[in-house]
Amino acid sequence: MQDNILEKLRSIVGAEQLVENPAQMGAFLLGPEAPLAVVFPGATGEVAAVVALCNELGIKLCVGGHTVSSKGLAGGIAMVMSRMNRVLEIDHENLVAEVEAGAQHTLFQQQIAADGLYFPPEPYGGEGSSIGACIAAGDLDCKSFLYGPPRTYILGFEMVLPTGEVLSCGSKVIKNVSGYDLIHFIVGSKGTLGVITKVLLKLLPLPEARRTVIGSFASLAKAAQVIQILMERKIYPARLNLLNAPLAGQIVPGTGPLAPGHQVLVDLEGFQNSTAHLSDEIMALFRLEGATDALCVEEAGAIDDIWRQWLQLKKAYHDDVQDRAIDFLVGPAHLAAALSGLEKLVTDLDSDSGLIIYALNGNLRLFPTPGHDFPALLQEINRLALKLDGNLAGDLGFRLKCEELRETEMWQEMVALTDGIRSRFDPKGILAPGVHQ
């Protein structure tokens, strides 16, 4: 049976685009379970044929841009979209691009930047992440306050449904939806509703000027205070992030490391004069508020290098400790209170446990050391977030909120709703077996 399936897959994608050796498959998988094979389709028709085969035979299928989660995929098929990496069109007049889902996010940004265009969202899974991953994950990034979340930039898509049929939706028109918004329905679906093959993206003009300001502070309270002052002064940069001391040393400007401490990173994008004025104001504020070190970076290559290191740090912590990460959100005005409460619960924030903060979104991502009682800490942080009118991220946050409020019926209804939607698209349950919405 397995040999027959593999032969059919070879006939679809070609023998050279199928990997069945477990040792070779490991380079494309995240997780311990081993699929039957990894396939690399090169066109929508090949994707549709593979999906239709899996649907016919009831074989599990999971998709990724360059790597695939193998959770629940034992004996199934992993589909890697890296060959479908073309930029099909750049429409300068309408500020729109059509891109295949496997296109590498950062390379796409570099390509359109050469034409004076800009796609603001950060890559979801680090520098090598794909455009399709950005859309399928639909995650908040640290530019979302200023530019809006990734969903803002989707005008349409092509997707292979679990039956193997191809669905096209949307157009270059900004206002093209009446009633239910199917264009954005796939955002955050994580491959449970279909396989995205192409995306129509809205673009922006490239900012005229950029600067990055970094400050090092002796305490988290000081760093949070500086962030609060910036927001009170209505200074809302492209990024306003905070790394606690255990992580801060991983961002090293070209001039060398800053003095040890908790790091505030400010990314400014805009017009020449206003960007220069804001960077000077932020540097003065850092010094006034007792920064142990501060630096303003103006050269484009050096700025790119700093944010490349940022993406590498995000990816490393996402891949290495995602099973024990705690991601929660509060209103930006409550950030200082959230940090104060967190320091009482996690006493090693100065030395061991990692903390990444998207300050403008009020998003705190904690990576506690293994010595912590993770379930107990999760409950305590959930209570802290709820007290500040916030919540833990994702379905976990909604479930814990329902439990805290003793509203189990609400959680059951939510699960039934999402499971019902998923089953209408994928009645055989072949797609993304490791994802539980």
Secondary structure, DSSP 8 states (H G I E B T S, - for coil): -HHHHHHHHHHHH-GGGEE--HHHHGGGEESS---SEEE---SHHHHHHHHHHHHHHT--EEEESS-EE-TT-TTSEEEE-TT---EEEEETTTTEEEEETTSBHHHHHHHHHTTTEE--S--TTSTT-BHHHHHHH----TTHHHH--GGGGEEEEEEE-TTS-EEEEE-S-SS---SS--TTTTTT-TTSS-EEEEEEEE-EE--SEEEEEEEEESSHHHHHHHHHHHHHTT---SEEEEE-HHHHTT---TT----SSEEEEEEEEE-HHHHHHHHHHHHHHHHHTT-SEEEEE--HHHHHHHHHHHHHHHHHHHHHHGGG-EEEE--GGGHHHHHHHHHHH-TTTTTTSEEEEEGGGTEEEEE--TTS-HHHHHHHHHHHHHHTT-EESHHHHHHHHHHHTT-HHHHHHHHHHHHHHHHHH-TT--B-TT---
